[in-house]
Amino acid sequence: MTRFFTWNDFDKSVECIAHKYKFLKLSGIYGVPRGGLCLAVALSHKLNIPLIEKPLKNCLIVDDVFETGITLSNFKNIEGAEFCVLISKKKPVWWNTVSFTKKNEWIVFPWENKENEINEIKHYNIKRGIKIIQK
């Protein structure tokens, strides 16, 4: 199952995240490459908080999707860091999310190449050792 996350969805999500974090004293916004970069830039402009090259104490760390938690877990030890993703495939524990989706739902973001979706899914499955049975 594929879900197309539109620019309109993105804009609404940026508004939602900005509202949640607007009163916090953040040192900067870090976007996890590649998926979190668009979100980080948008939030940096919206909140007038610097976009930073590496996570710092008391920063906001953002990404597009929380699936396994491996990516964001790399940053959990940063003192005072806040975490937020556009879409989570698990119930948030130490991170925040704008929306939830099913574990098996494939998400295509507006900045991604929609024509390359089949190759991206194939690469994703190979990377995770998922075997697809052709019918």
C-alpha positions as CSV (number, residue, x, y, z in Angstrom):
1,M,0.0,0.0,0.0
2,T,1.4,3.4,-1.0
3,R,0.5,6.7,0.6
4,F,1.4,10.0,-1.2
5,F,2.2,12.7,1.3
6,T,1.5,16.0,-0.5
7,W,3.0,19.4,-0.1
8,N,-0.3,20.4,1.5
9,D,0.2,17.6,4.1
10,F,3.7,18.9,4.6
11,D,2.7,22.5,5.1
12,K,0.0,21.5,7.7
13,S,2.6,19.3,9.5
14,V,5.1,22.2,9.6
15,E,2.4,24.4,11.2
16,C,1.5,21.7,13.7
17,I,5.2,21.1,14.7
18,A,5.9,24.8,14.9
19,H,3.0,25.3,17.2
20,K,4.2,22.6,19.5
21,Y,7.8,23.9,19.7
22,K,7.4,27.7,19.4
23,F,7.8,28.4,23.1
24,L,10.8,26.2,23.7
25,K,14.3,27.7,23.8
26,L,16.0,25.7,21.1
27,S,19.6,26.0,20.1
28,G,18.8,25.0,16.5
29,I,17.1,22.6,14.3
30,Y,18.8,19.6,12.9
31,G,17.3,17.6,10.0
32,V,18.5,14.0,9.7
33,P,19.8,13.5,6.1
34,R,18.0,13.0,3.7
35,G,14.5,12.7,4.9
36,G,14.6,15.3,7.6
37,L,16.3,18.1,5.7
38,C,13.2,19.6,4.0
39,L,11.4,19.6,7.3
40,A,14.3,21.2,9.2
41,V,14.6,24.0,6.6
42,A,10.9,24.7,6.7
43,L,10.9,24.8,10.5
44,S,14.0,26.9,10.7
45,H,12.2,29.6,8.6
46,K,8.9,29.2,10.4
47,L,10.3,29.4,13.9
48,N,13.2,31.7,13.0
49,I,15.7,29.3,14.6
50,P,19.0,28.4,13.0
51,L,19.4,25.3,10.9
52,I,22.4,23.5,12.3
53,E,24.9,21.1,10.6
54,K,25.1,18.7,13.6
55,P,22.9,18.0,16.6
56,L,23.6,20.2,19.6
57,K,22.4,20.4,23.2
58,N,18.8,21.6,23.4
59,C,18.1,21.3,19.7
60,L,15.1,20.0,17.8
61,I,16.0,16.9,15.7
62,V,13.6,16.1,12.9
63,D,13.1,13.3,10.4
64,D,10.5,12.3,7.9
65,V,9.6,8.8,9.2
66,F,10.1,6.8,12.4
67,E,10.0,3.2,11.4
68,T,12.6,1.1,13.3
69,G,14.0,3.8,15.5
70,I,17.6,3.1,14.5
71,T,18.2,6.5,12.9
72,L,16.8,8.7,15.7
73,S,18.3,6.5,18.4
74,N,21.7,7.6,17.3
75,F,20.9,11.0,18.7
76,K,19.1,10.0,22.0
77,N,22.1,10.9,24.2
78,I,22.1,14.6,23.2
79,E,21.3,16.6,26.3
80,G,18.0,18.4,26.1
81,A,17.2,17.4,22.5
82,E,13.6,17.2,21.3
83,F,12.6,14.8,18.5
84,C,9.8,15.0,16.0
85,V,8.9,13.1,12.8
86,L,6.3,13.7,10.2
87,I,5.0,10.1,10.3
88,S,5.6,7.4,12.8
89,K,5.0,3.7,12.2
90,K,5.1,3.0,16.0
91,K,3.4,4.7,19.0
92,P,5.7,7.5,20.1
93,V,7.6,6.9,23.3
94,W,10.5,9.5,23.5
95,W,9.8,11.2,20.1
96,N,6.8,13.2,18.8
97,T,4.9,12.7,15.6
98,V,2.4,14.5,13.5
99,S,0.6,11.4,12.2
100,F,0.7,7.6,12.3
101,T,0.6,5.0,9.6
102,K,0.6,1.2,9.3
103,K,4.0,-0.5,9.4
104,N,3.6,-1.9,5.8
105,E,2.5,1.4,4.3
106,W,5.0,2.9,1.8
107,I,5.2,6.7,1.9
108,V,6.1,8.8,-1.0
109,F,7.0,12.4,0.0
110,P,6.6,15.3,-2.5
111,W,10.3,15.9,-2.8
112,E,10.9,12.2,-3.8
113,N,10.9,10.9,-7.4
114,K,7.6,9.2,-7.8
115,E,8.7,7.5,-11.0
116,N,11.5,5.8,-9.0
117,E,9.1,4.4,-6.3
118,I,9.4,0.7,-7.4
119,N,13.2,0.9,-7.3
120,E,13.1,2.6,-3.9
121,I,10.8,-0.1,-2.5
122,K,13.0,-2.8,-3.9
123,H,16.1,-1.3,-2.4
124,Y,14.3,-0.8,0.9
125,N,13.3,-4.4,1.0
126,I,16.8,-5.7,0.0
127,K,18.4,-3.5,2.7
128,R,16.1,-5.0,5.3
129,G,16.3,-8.6,4.0
130,I,12.6,-8.7,3.1
131,K,11.8,-11.3,0.4
132,I,9.0,-10.4,-2.0
133,I,7.1,-13.3,-3.5
134,Q,6.1,-12.5,-7.1
135,K,2.6,-13.7,-8.1
